[in-house]
Amino acid sequence: MELADKAVGLLLTVISLSIFTYYTFWVIILPFVETDHFIHNYFLPQEFAILIPVFAGMALISLLCVFIGFVMLKSKKKKA
């Protein structure tokens, strides 16, 4: 079981580092590259660099609020 946990941890670390590297290159370095360069074909338009994290954050906060609401309702039912 310990080996499986390490494999999952390594996989999550690699995925996180890949996303971080892609996003950092997209937001910080790509604006300084000429617009007709072929590297622009691998990235979304710059507007999405702001929209994707905003919507992901809103979804995370919404799911967190729903989870807290369910926990509060469940604990209230146990007391009654």
PDB file of N, CA, C and O in Angstrom:
ATOM      1  N   MET A   1       0.823  -1.196   0.000  1.00  0.00           N
ATOM      2  CA  MET A   1       0.000   0.000   0.000  1.00  0.00           C
ATOM      3  C   MET A   1       0.864   1.255   0.000  1.00  0.00           C
ATOM      4  O   MET A   1       0.510   2.269  -0.601  1.00  0.00           O
ATOM      5  N   GLU A   2       2.014   1.170   0.690  1.00  0.00           N
ATOM      6  CA  GLU A   2       2.884   2.335   0.767  1.00  0.00           C
ATOM      7  C   GLU A   2       3.424   2.709  -0.611  1.00  0.00           C
ATOM      8  O   GLU A   2       3.573   3.892  -0.915  1.00  0.00           O
ATOM      9  N   LEU A   3       3.716   1.726  -1.434  1.00  0.00           N
ATOM     10  CA  LEU A   3       4.228   1.987  -2.780  1.00  0.00           C
ATOM     11  C   LEU A   3       3.164   2.662  -3.638  1.00  0.00           C
ATOM     12  O   LEU A   3       3.478   3.544  -4.437  1.00  0.00           O
ATOM     13  N   ALA A   4       1.916   2.256  -3.478  1.00  0.00           N
ATOM     14  CA  ALA A   4       0.828   2.875  -4.235  1.00  0.00           C
ATOM     15  C   ALA A   4       0.655   4.333  -3.822  1.00  0.00           C
ATOM     16  O   ALA A   4       0.413   5.192  -4.669  1.00  0.00           O
ATOM     17  N   ASP A   5       0.778   4.618  -2.527  1.00  0.00           N
ATOM     18  CA  ASP A   5       0.668   5.997  -2.057  1.00  0.00           C
ATOM     19  C   ASP A   5       1.786   6.867  -2.623  1.00  0.00           C
ATOM     20  O   ASP A   5       1.557   8.018  -2.995  1.00  0.00           O
ATOM     21  N   LYS A   6       2.982   6.318  -2.684  1.00  0.00           N
ATOM     22  CA  LYS A   6       4.112   7.064  -3.253  1.00  0.00           C
ATOM     23  C   LYS A   6       3.903   7.306  -4.741  1.00  0.00           C
ATOM     24  O   LYS A   6       4.239   8.376  -5.247  1.00  0.00           O
ATOM     25  N   ALA A   7       3.355   6.329  -5.441  1.00  0.00           N
ATOM     26  CA  ALA A   7       3.110   6.483  -6.877  1.00  0.00           C
ATOM     27  C   ALA A   7       2.065   7.559  -7.130  1.00  0.00           C
ATOM     28  O   ALA A   7       2.218   8.379  -8.035  1.00  0.00           O
ATOM     29  N   VAL A   8       1.006   7.555  -6.334  1.00  0.00           N
ATOM     30  CA  VAL A   8      -0.028   8.580  -6.475  1.00  0.00           C
ATOM     31  C   VAL A   8       0.547   9.954  -6.152  1.00  0.00           C
ATOM     32  O   VAL A   8       0.257  10.925  -6.852  1.00  0.00           O
ATOM     33  N   GLY A   9       1.355  10.048  -5.107  1.00  0.00           N
ATOM     34  CA  GLY A   9       1.977  11.313  -4.752  1.00  0.00           C
ATOM     35  C   GLY A   9       2.899  11.824  -5.846  1.00  0.00           C
ATOM     36  O   GLY A   9       2.906  13.016  -6.154  1.00  0.00           O
ATOM     37  N   LEU A  10       3.676  10.922  -6.433  1.00  0.00           N
ATOM     38  CA  LEU A  10       4.562  11.304  -7.532  1.00  0.00           C
ATOM     39  C   LEU A  10       3.755  11.766  -8.740  1.00  0.00           C
ATOM     40  O   LEU A  10       4.101  12.762  -9.375  1.00  0.00           O
ATOM     41  N   LEU A  11       2.693  11.056  -9.055  1.00  0.00           N
ATOM     42  CA  LEU A  11       1.842  11.434 -10.181  1.00  0.00           C
ATOM     43  C   LEU A  11       1.224  12.815  -9.963  1.00  0.00           C
ATOM     44  O   LEU A  11       1.225  13.643 -10.874  1.00  0.00           O
ATOM     45  N   LEU A  12       0.702  13.066  -8.775  1.00  0.00           N
ATOM     46  CA  LEU A  12       0.116  14.373  -8.478  1.00  0.00           C
ATOM     47  C   LEU A  12       1.155  15.486  -8.534  1.00  0.00           C
ATOM     48  O   LEU A  12       0.859  16.591  -8.990  1.00  0.00           O
ATOM     49  N   THR A  13       2.365  15.203  -8.075  1.00  0.00           N
ATOM     50  CA  THR A  13       3.437  16.191  -8.127  1.00  0.00           C
ATOM     51  C   THR A  13       3.815  16.512  -9.570  1.00  0.00           C
ATOM     52  O   THR A  13       3.994  17.678  -9.923  1.00  0.00           O
ATOM     53  N   VAL A  14       3.935  15.490 -10.395  1.00  0.00           N
ATOM     54  CA  VAL A  14       4.287  15.713 -11.803  1.00  0.00           C
ATOM     55  C   VAL A  14       3.197  16.502 -12.522  1.00  0.00           C
ATOM     56  O   VAL A  14       3.495  17.416 -13.291  1.00  0.00           O
ATOM     57  N   ILE A  15       1.944  16.155 -12.276  1.00  0.00           N
ATOM     58  CA  ILE A  15       0.833  16.878 -12.899  1.00  0.00           C
ATOM     59  C   ILE A  15       0.818  18.334 -12.442  1.00  0.00           C
ATOM     60  O   ILE A  15       0.645  19.236 -13.262  1.00  0.00           O
ATOM     61  N   SER A  16       0.995  18.570 -11.158  1.00  0.00           N
ATOM     62  CA  SER A  16       0.994  19.936 -10.631  1.00  0.00           C
ATOM     63  C   SER A  16       2.138  20.762 -11.208  1.00  0.00           C
ATOM     64  O   SER A  16       1.942  21.916 -11.589  1.00  0.00           O
ATOM     65  N   LEU A  17       3.321  20.180 -11.273  1.00  0.00           N
ATOM     66  CA  LEU A  17       4.465  20.897 -11.840  1.00  0.00           C
ATOM     67  C   LEU A  17       4.270  21.174 -13.329  1.00  0.00           C
ATOM     68  O   LEU A  17       4.677  22.225 -13.824  1.00  0.00           O
ATOM     69  N   SER A  18       3.656  20.247 -14.036  1.00  0.00           N
ATOM     70  CA  SER A  18       3.392  20.458 -15.463  1.00  0.00           C
ATOM     71  C   SER A  18       2.416  21.605 -15.678  1.00  0.00           C
ATOM     72  O   SER A  18       2.634  22.460 -16.536  1.00  0.00           O
ATOM     73  N   ILE A  19       1.342  21.621 -14.899  1.00  0.00           N
ATOM     74  CA  ILE A  19       0.361  22.703 -15.012  1.00  0.00           C
ATOM     75  C   ILE A  19       0.988  24.034 -14.630  1.00  0.00           C
ATOM     76  O   ILE A  19       0.758  25.039 -15.303  1.00  0.00           O
ATOM     77  N   PHE A  20       1.776  24.058 -13.564  1.00  0.00           N
ATOM     78  CA  PHE A  20       2.436  25.288 -13.138  1.00  0.00           C
ATOM     79  C   PHE A  20       3.396  25.805 -14.203  1.00  0.00           C
ATOM     80  O   PHE A  20       3.423  27.004 -14.480  1.00  0.00           O
ATOM     81  N   THR A  21       4.180  24.919 -14.799  1.00  0.00           N
ATOM     82  CA  THR A  21       5.127  25.326 -15.833  1.00  0.00           C
ATOM     83  C   THR A  21       4.403  25.852 -17.067  1.00  0.00           C
ATOM     84  O   THR A  21       4.782  26.886 -17.616  1.00  0.00           O
ATOM     85  N   TYR A  22       3.359  25.143 -17.505  1.00  0.00           N
ATOM     86  CA  TYR A  22       2.576  25.574 -18.664  1.00  0.00           C
ATOM     87  C   TYR A  22       1.968  26.944 -18.417  1.00  0.00           C
ATOM     88  O   TYR A  22       2.075  27.830 -19.264  1.00  0.00           O
ATOM     89  N   TYR A  23       1.327  27.129 -17.259  1.00  0.00           N
ATOM     90  CA  TYR A  23       0.651  28.388 -16.957  1.00  0.00           C
ATOM     91  C   TYR A  23       1.665  29.525 -16.819  1.00  0.00           C
ATOM     92  O   TYR A  23       1.419  30.630 -17.303  1.00  0.00           O
ATOM     93  N   THR A  24       2.796  29.269 -16.169  1.00  0.00           N
ATOM     94  CA  THR A  24       3.819  30.300 -16.008  1.00  0.00           C
ATOM     95  C   THR A  24       4.374  30.728 -17.364  1.00  0.00           C
ATOM     96  O   THR A  24       4.538  31.921 -17.621  1.00  0.00           O
ATOM     97  N   PHE A  25       4.659  29.768 -18.219  1.00  0.00           N
ATOM     98  CA  PHE A  25       5.149  30.101 -19.554  1.00  0.00           C
ATOM     99  C   PHE A  25       4.104  30.885 -20.327  1.00  0.00           C
ATOM    100  O   PHE A  25       4.434  31.848 -21.020  1.00  0.00           O
ATOM    101  N   TRP A  26       2.840  30.478 -20.213  1.00  0.00           N
ATOM    102  CA  TRP A  26       1.732  31.106 -20.927  1.00  0.00           C
ATOM    103  C   TRP A  26       1.549  32.553 -20.502  1.00  0.00           C
ATOM    104  O   TRP A  26       1.352  33.429 -21.345  1.00  0.00           O
ATOM    105  N   VAL A  27       1.612  32.811 -19.200  1.00  0.00           N
ATOM    106  CA  VAL A  27       1.295  34.140 -18.678  1.00  0.00           C
ATOM    107  C   VAL A  27       2.512  35.068 -18.665  1.00  0.00           C
ATOM    108  O   VAL A  27       2.377  36.255 -18.960  1.00  0.00           O
ATOM    109  N   ILE A  28       3.692  34.549 -18.330  1.00  0.00           N
ATOM    110  CA  ILE A  28       4.847  35.421 -18.131  1.00  0.00           C
ATOM    111  C   ILE A  28       5.722  35.538 -19.382  1.00  0.00           C
ATOM    112  O   ILE A  28       6.166  36.636 -19.715  1.00  0.00           O
ATOM    113  N   ILE A  29       5.972  34.449 -20.066  1.00  0.00           N
ATOM    114  CA  ILE A  29       6.931  34.477 -21.164  1.00  0.00           C
ATOM    115  C   ILE A  29       6.269  34.714 -22.523  1.00  0.00           C
ATOM    116  O   ILE A  29       6.824  35.430 -23.357  1.00  0.00           O
ATOM    117  N   LEU A  30       5.097  34.126 -22.757  1.00  0.00           N
ATOM    118  CA  LEU A  30       4.468  34.198 -24.071  1.00  0.00           C
ATOM    119  C   LEU A  30       4.144  35.614 -24.545  1.00  0.00           C
ATOM    120  O   LEU A  30       4.233  35.867 -25.746  1.00  0.00           O
ATOM    121  N   PRO A  31       3.775  36.550 -23.670  1.00  0.00           N
ATOM    122  CA  PRO A  31       3.515  37.915 -24.179  1.00  0.00           C
ATOM    123  C   PRO A  31       4.734  38.575 -24.825  1.00  0.00           C
ATOM    124  O   PRO A  31       4.573  39.517 -25.600  1.00  0.00           O
ATOM    125  N   PHE A  32       5.925  38.115 -24.533  1.00  0.00           N
ATOM    126  CA  PHE A  32       7.129  38.711 -25.106  1.00  0.00           C
ATOM    127  C   PHE A  32       7.571  38.020 -26.401  1.00  0.00           C
ATOM    128  O   PHE A  32       8.546  38.438 -27.027  1.00  0.00           O
ATOM    129  N   VAL A  33       6.863  36.977 -26.797  1.00  0.00           N
ATOM    130  CA  VAL A  33       7.174  36.263 -28.041  1.00  0.00           C
ATOM    131  C   VAL A  33       6.301  36.854 -29.147  1.00  0.00           C
ATOM    132  O   VAL A  33       5.138  37.187 -28.917  1.00  0.00           O
ATOM    133  N   GLU A  34       6.864  36.980 -30.338  1.00  0.00           N
ATOM    134  CA  GLU A  34       6.110  37.537 -31.459  1.00  0.00           C
ATOM    135  C   GLU A  34       4.836  36.741 -31.717  1.00  0.00           C
ATOM    136  O   GLU A  34       4.819  35.520 -31.561  1.00  0.00           O
ATOM    137  N   THR A  35       3.770  37.433 -32.110  1.00  0.00           N
ATOM    138  CA  THR A  35       2.455  36.793 -32.258  1.00  0.00           C
ATOM    139  C   THR A  35       2.399  35.802 -33.417  1.00  0.00           C
ATOM    140  O   THR A  35       1.546  34.914 -33.410  1.00  0.00           O
ATOM    141  N   ASP A  36       3.263  35.922 -34.394  1.00  0.00           N
ATOM    142  CA  ASP A  36       3.235  34.987 -35.512  1.00  0.00           C
ATOM    143  C   ASP A  36       4.158  33.781 -35.306  1.00  0.00           C
ATOM    144  O   ASP A  36       4.323  32.964 -36.212  1.00  0.00           O
ATOM    145  N   HIS A  37       4.746  33.673 -34.137  1.00  0.00           N
ATOM    146  CA  HIS A  37       5.624  32.536 -33.829  1.00  0.00           C
ATOM    147  C   HIS A  37       4.777  31.275 -33.648  1.00  0.00           C
ATOM    148  O   HIS A  37       3.648  31.346 -33.162  1.00  0.00           O
ATOM    149  N   PHE A  38       5.329  30.116 -34.044  1.00  0.00           N
ATOM    150  CA  PHE A  38       4.563  28.863 -34.012  1.00  0.00           C
ATOM    151  C   PHE A  38       4.176  28.436 -32.593  1.00  0.00           C
ATOM    152  O   PHE A  38       3.226  27.671 -32.424  1.00  0.00           O
ATOM    153  N   ILE A  39       4.889  28.914 -31.577  1.00  0.00           N
ATOM    154  CA  ILE A  39       4.619  28.489 -30.195  1.00  0.00           C
ATOM    155  C   ILE A  39       3.227  28.939 -29.726  1.00  0.00           C
ATOM    156  O   ILE A  39       2.652  28.339 -28.818  1.00  0.00           O
ATOM    157  N   HIS A  40       2.699  29.982 -30.339  1.00  0.00           N
ATOM    158  CA  HIS A  40       1.365  30.474 -29.969  1.00  0.00           C
ATOM    159  C   HIS A  40       0.270  29.469 -30.320  1.00  0.00           C
ATOM    160  O   HIS A  40      -0.830  29.538 -29.771  1.00  0.00           O
ATOM    161  N   ASN A  41       0.556  28.545 -31.223  1.00  0.00           N
ATOM    162  CA  ASN A  41      -0.446  27.533 -31.585  1.00  0.00           C
ATOM    163  C   ASN A  41      -0.733  26.565 -30.443  1.00  0.00           C
ATOM    164  O   ASN A  41      -1.773  25.907 -30.451  1.00  0.00           O
ATOM    165  N   TYR A  42       0.163  26.461 -29.460  1.00  0.00           N
ATOM    166  CA  TYR A  42       0.017  25.511 -28.361  1.00  0.00           C
ATOM    167  C   TYR A  42      -0.681  26.104 -27.137  1.00  0.00           C
ATOM    168  O   TYR A  42      -0.863  25.410 -26.136  1.00  0.00           O
ATOM    169  N   PHE A  43      -1.069  27.363 -27.202  1.00  0.00           N
ATOM    170  CA  PHE A  43      -1.666  28.030 -26.052  1.00  0.00           C
ATOM    171  C   PHE A  43      -2.995  28.665 -26.432  1.00  0.00           C
ATOM    172  O   PHE A  43      -3.213  29.046 -27.582  1.00  0.00           O
ATOM    173  N   LEU A  44      -3.874  28.771 -25.448  1.00  0.00           N
ATOM    174  CA  LEU A  44      -5.144  29.463 -25.640  1.00  0.00           C
ATOM    175  C   LEU A  44      -4.900  30.967 -25.687  1.00  0.00           C
ATOM    176  O   LEU A  44      -3.811  31.425 -25.340  1.00  0.00           O
ATOM    177  N   PRO A  45      -5.907  31.748 -26.116  1.00  0.00           N
ATOM    178  CA  PRO A  45      -5.750  33.208 -26.075  1.00  0.00           C
ATOM    179  C   PRO A  45      -5.523  33.708 -24.644  1.00  0.00           C
ATOM    180  O   PRO A  45      -5.896  33.034 -23.684  1.00  0.00           O
ATOM    181  N   GLN A  46      -4.920  34.876 -24.507  1.00  0.00           N
ATOM    182  CA  GLN A  46      -4.537  35.414 -23.198  1.00  0.00           C
ATOM    183  C   GLN A  46      -5.732  35.663 -22.272  1.00  0.00           C
ATOM    184  O   GLN A  46      -5.570  35.638 -21.052  1.00  0.00           O
ATOM    185  N   GLU A  47      -6.916  35.900 -22.818  1.00  0.00           N
ATOM    186  CA  GLU A  47      -8.088  36.148 -21.969  1.00  0.00           C
ATOM    187  C   GLU A  47      -8.362  34.963 -21.038  1.00  0.00           C
ATOM    188  O   GLU A  47      -8.803  35.137 -19.902  1.00  0.00           O
ATOM    189  N   PHE A  48      -8.096  33.776 -21.537  1.00  0.00           N
ATOM    190  CA  PHE A  48      -8.356  32.578 -20.747  1.00  0.00           C
ATOM    191  C   PHE A  48      -7.378  32.415 -19.588  1.00  0.00           C
ATOM    192  O   PHE A  48      -7.646  31.656 -18.657  1.00  0.00           O
ATOM    193  N   ALA A  49      -6.259  33.111 -19.634  1.00  0.00           N
ATOM    194  CA  ALA A  49      -5.281  33.036 -18.550  1.00  0.00           C
ATOM    195  C   ALA A  49      -5.860  33.598 -17.257  1.00  0.00           C
ATOM    196  O   ALA A  49      -5.424  33.226 -16.167  1.00  0.00           O
ATOM    197  N   ILE A  50      -6.829  34.480 -17.371  1.00  0.00           N
ATOM    198  CA  ILE A  50      -7.513  35.030 -16.197  1.00  0.00           C
ATOM    199  C   ILE A  50      -8.820  34.292 -15.940  1.00  0.00           C
ATOM    200  O   ILE A  50      -9.154  34.000 -14.792  1.00  0.00           O
ATOM    201  N   LEU A  51      -9.559  33.989 -16.999  1.00  0.00           N
ATOM    202  CA  LEU A  51     -10.883  33.383 -16.829  1.00  0.00           C
ATOM    203  C   LEU A  51     -10.831  31.981 -16.222  1.00  0.00           C
ATOM    204  O   LEU A  51     -11.652  31.654 -15.366  1.00  0.00           O
ATOM    205  N   ILE A  52      -9.904  31.167 -16.640  1.00  0.00           N
ATOM    206  CA  ILE A  52      -9.839  29.783 -16.139  1.00  0.00           C
ATOM    207  C   ILE A  52      -9.590  29.743 -14.637  1.00  0.00           C
ATOM    208  O   ILE A  52     -10.327  29.048 -13.938  1.00  0.00           O
ATOM    209  N   PRO A  53      -8.585  30.453 -14.091  1.00  0.00           N
ATOM    210  CA  PRO A  53      -8.407  30.417 -12.635  1.00  0.00           C
ATOM    211  C   PRO A  53      -9.571  31.040 -11.862  1.00  0.00           C
ATOM    212  O   PRO A  53      -9.894  30.588 -10.763  1.00  0.00           O
ATOM    213  N   VAL A  54     -10.199  32.071 -12.425  1.00  0.00           N
ATOM    214  CA  VAL A  54     -11.338  32.693 -11.736  1.00  0.00           C
ATOM    215  C   VAL A  54     -12.494  31.704 -11.628  1.00  0.00           C
ATOM    216  O   VAL A  54     -13.072  31.537 -10.554  1.00  0.00           O
ATOM    217  N   PHE A  55     -12.832  31.052 -12.729  1.00  0.00           N
ATOM    218  CA  PHE A  55     -13.932  30.084 -12.692  1.00  0.00           C
ATOM    219  C   PHE A  55     -13.589  28.856 -11.853  1.00  0.00           C
ATOM    220  O   PHE A  55     -14.458  28.309 -11.174  1.00  0.00           O
ATOM    221  N   ALA A  56     -12.339  28.422 -11.892  1.00  0.00           N
ATOM    222  CA  ALA A  56     -11.931  27.293 -11.049  1.00  0.00           C
ATOM    223  C   ALA A  56     -12.032  27.673  -9.572  1.00  0.00           C
ATOM    224  O   ALA A  56     -12.476  26.867  -8.755  1.00  0.00           O
ATOM    225  N   GLY A  57     -11.627  28.883  -9.229  1.00  0.00           N
ATOM    226  CA  GLY A  57     -11.741  29.344  -7.842  1.00  0.00           C
ATOM    227  C   GLY A  57     -13.195  29.459  -7.399  1.00  0.00           C
ATOM    228  O   GLY A  57     -13.540  29.083  -6.278  1.00  0.00           O
ATOM    229  N   MET A  58     -14.042  29.977  -8.278  1.00  0.00           N
ATOM    230  CA  MET A  58     -15.468  30.079  -7.943  1.00  0.00           C
ATOM    231  C   MET A  58     -16.084  28.696  -7.750  1.00  0.00           C
ATOM    232  O   MET A  58     -16.888  28.497  -6.838  1.00  0.00           O
ATOM    233  N   ALA A  59     -15.718  27.751  -8.592  1.00  0.00           N
ATOM    234  CA  ALA A  59     -16.235  26.385  -8.450  1.00  0.00           C
ATOM    235  C   ALA A  59     -15.749  25.760  -7.149  1.00  0.00           C
ATOM    236  O   ALA A  59     -16.514  25.086  -6.460  1.00  0.00           O
ATOM    237  N   LEU A  60     -14.487  25.978  -6.810  1.00  0.00           N
ATOM    238  CA  LEU A  60     -13.941  25.440  -5.566  1.00  0.00           C
ATOM    239  C   LEU A  60     -14.650  26.027  -4.346  1.00  0.00           C
ATOM    240  O   LEU A  60     -15.012  25.293  -3.426  1.00  0.00           O
ATOM    241  N   ILE A  61     -14.846  27.326  -4.336  1.00  0.00           N
ATOM    242  CA  ILE A  61     -15.544  27.971  -3.215  1.00  0.00           C
ATOM    243  C   ILE A  61     -16.986  27.495  -3.132  1.00  0.00           C
ATOM    244  O   ILE A  61     -17.497  27.258  -2.037  1.00  0.00           O
ATOM    245  N   SER A  62     -17.652  27.350  -4.284  1.00  0.00           N
ATOM    246  CA  SER A  62     -19.039  26.867  -4.292  1.00  0.00           C
ATOM    247  C   SER A  62     -19.142  25.450  -3.733  1.00  0.00           C
ATOM    248  O   SER A  62     -20.010  25.163  -2.909  1.00  0.00           O
ATOM    249  N   LEU A  63     -18.255  24.571  -4.184  1.00  0.00           N
ATOM    250  CA  LEU A  63     -18.278  23.192  -3.672  1.00  0.00           C
ATOM    251  C   LEU A  63     -17.948  23.144  -2.187  1.00  0.00           C
ATOM    252  O   LEU A  63     -18.511  22.332  -1.453  1.00  0.00           O
ATOM    253  N   LEU A  64     -17.054  23.995  -1.744  1.00  0.00           N
ATOM    254  CA  LEU A  64     -16.721  24.055  -0.328  1.00  0.00           C
ATOM    255  C   LEU A  64     -17.920  24.518   0.499  1.00  0.00           C
ATOM    256  O   LEU A  64     -18.180  23.980   1.576  1.00  0.00           O
ATOM    257  N   CYS A  65     -18.641  25.502   0.001  1.00  0.00           N
ATOM    258  CA  CYS A  65     -19.834  25.981   0.711  1.00  0.00           C
ATOM    259  C   CYS A  65     -20.920  24.914   0.767  1.00  0.00           C
ATOM    260  O   CYS A  65     -21.582  24.751   1.792  1.00  0.00           O
ATOM    261  N   VAL A  66     -21.103  24.189  -0.329  1.00  0.00           N
ATOM    262  CA  VAL A  66     -22.096  23.106  -0.342  1.00  0.00           C
ATOM    263  C   VAL A  66     -21.694  22.019   0.650  1.00  0.00           C
ATOM    264  O   VAL A  66     -22.547  21.507   1.374  1.00  0.00           O
ATOM    265  N   PHE A  67     -20.424  21.660   0.696  1.00  0.00           N
ATOM    266  CA  PHE A  67     -19.947  20.652   1.630  1.00  0.00           C
ATOM    267  C   PHE A  67     -20.170  21.094   3.073  1.00  0.00           C
ATOM    268  O   PHE A  67     -20.647  20.310   3.893  1.00  0.00           O
ATOM    269  N   ILE A  68     -19.832  22.328   3.386  1.00  0.00           N
ATOM    270  CA  ILE A  68     -20.036  22.843   4.745  1.00  0.00           C
ATOM    271  C   ILE A  68     -21.516  22.859   5.091  1.00  0.00           C
ATOM    272  O   ILE A  68     -21.892  22.559   6.224  1.00  0.00           O
ATOM    273  N   GLY A  69     -22.363  23.207   4.120  1.00  0.00           N
ATOM    274  CA  GLY A  69     -23.807  23.189   4.356  1.00  0.00           C
ATOM    275  C   GLY A  69     -24.322  21.797   4.675  1.00  0.00           C
ATOM    276  O   GLY A  69     -25.125  21.624   5.592  1.00  0.00           O
ATOM    277  N   PHE A  70     -23.861  20.798   3.918  1.00  0.00           N
ATOM    278  CA  PHE A  70     -24.267  19.417   4.190  1.00  0.00           C
ATOM    279  C   PHE A  70     -23.796  18.950   5.566  1.00  0.00           C
ATOM    280  O   PHE A  70     -24.534  18.273   6.282  1.00  0.00           O
ATOM    281  N   VAL A  71     -22.581  19.306   5.930  1.00  0.00           N
ATOM    282  CA  VAL A  71     -22.059  18.913   7.239  1.00  0.00           C
ATOM    283  C   VAL A  71     -22.871  19.565   8.350  1.00  0.00           C
ATOM    284  O   VAL A  71     -23.175  18.925   9.356  1.00  0.00           O
ATOM    285  N   MET A  72     -23.222  20.831   8.173  1.00  0.00           N
ATOM    286  CA  MET A  72     -24.015  21.520   9.190  1.00  0.00           C
ATOM    287  C   MET A  72     -25.408  20.912   9.311  1.00  0.00           C
ATOM    288  O   MET A  72     -25.921  20.753  10.419  1.00  0.00           O
ATOM    289  N   LEU A  73     -26.020  20.574   8.186  1.00  0.00           N
ATOM    290  CA  LEU A  73     -27.352  19.939   8.224  1.00  0.00           C
ATOM    291  C   LEU A  73     -27.276  18.560   8.879  1.00  0.00           C
ATOM    292  O   LEU A  73     -28.147  18.196   9.669  1.00  0.00           O
ATOM    293  N   LYS A  74     -26.249  17.806   8.552  1.00  0.00           N
ATOM    294  CA  LYS A  74     -26.095  16.466   9.099  1.00  0.00           C
ATOM    295  C   LYS A  74     -25.864  16.532  10.615  1.00  0.00           C
ATOM    296  O   LYS A  74     -26.421  15.722  11.356  1.00  0.00           O
ATOM    297  N   SER A  75     -25.060  17.472  11.078  1.00  0.00           N
ATOM    298  CA  SER A  75     -24.814  17.575  12.513  1.00  0.00           C
ATOM    299  C   SER A  75     -26.056  18.089  13.251  1.00  0.00           C
ATOM    300  O   SER A  75     -26.270  17.754  14.416  1.00  0.00           O
ATOM    301  N   LYS A  76     -26.856  18.886  12.588  1.00  0.00           N
ATOM    302  CA  LYS A  76     -28.080  19.379  13.221  1.00  0.00           C
ATOM    303  C   LYS A  76     -29.091  18.237  13.376  1.00  0.00           C
ATOM    304  O   LYS A  76     -29.814  18.192  14.371  1.00  0.00           O
ATOM    305  N   LYS A  77     -29.153  17.317  12.409  1.00  0.00           N
ATOM    306  CA  LYS A  77     -30.061  16.177  12.478  1.00  0.00           C
ATOM    307  C   LYS A  77     -29.629  15.216  13.599  1.00  0.00           C
ATOM    308  O   LYS A  77     -30.483  14.599  14.236  1.00  0.00           O
ATOM    309  N   LYS A  78     -28.334  15.082  13.846  1.00  0.00           N
ATOM    310  CA  LYS A  78     -27.853  14.193  14.905  1.00  0.00           C
ATOM    311  C   LYS A  78     -28.244  14.713  16.267  1.00  0.00           C
ATOM    312  O   LYS A  78     -28.536  13.920  17.163  1.00  0.00           O
ATOM    313  N   LYS A  79     -28.259  16.035  16.455  1.00  0.00           N
ATOM    314  CA  LYS A  79     -28.617  16.625  17.745  1.00  0.00           C
ATOM    315  C   LYS A  79     -30.092  16.469  18.041  1.00  0.00           C
ATOM    316  O   LYS A  79     -30.483  16.351  19.202  1.00  0.00           O
ATOM    317  N   ALA A  80     -30.919  16.468  17.007  1.00  0.00           N
ATOM    318  CA  ALA A  80     -32.371  16.396  17.216  1.00  0.00           C
ATOM    319  C   ALA A  80     -32.869  14.998  17.479  1.00  0.00           C
ATOM    320  O   ALA A  80     -34.068  14.795  17.672  1.00  0.00           O
TER     321      ALA A  80
END
